[in-house]
Amino acid sequence: MMISCKKATELICQSLDRPLSFWERLELRLHLWMCGGCSNFKKQSEALDRLLHKRFHDLTDGDIESELEQMPEEVCERLKHKLREATQDGEASS
């Protein structure tokens, strides 16, 4: 049985923080093969993770908070909007 889009997006997010088990990887790969929405979410999540890692890699927690506070409100709102859209697209596909 194929996993839901909700489960797939959870696994995608978890894969950015930890290695997935063999079965999790297998389930996710099968789902991504069938679901374009989740495949796009995976690509976007990985790109965002790389961007954030590159931007904040050498900063301490205090430095990161300072960087985020200095971001223009418009940038923060656009990022929140894009994250909401990606979440809603994943839910609509399930």
Buried (B, 14 or more C-beta within 10 A) or exposed (E): EEBBBBBBBBBBEEBBEEEBEEEBEEBBEBBBEEBEBBBBBBEBBEEBBEEEEEEBEEEEEEEEEEEEEEEEEEEEEEEEEEEEEBEEBBEEBB
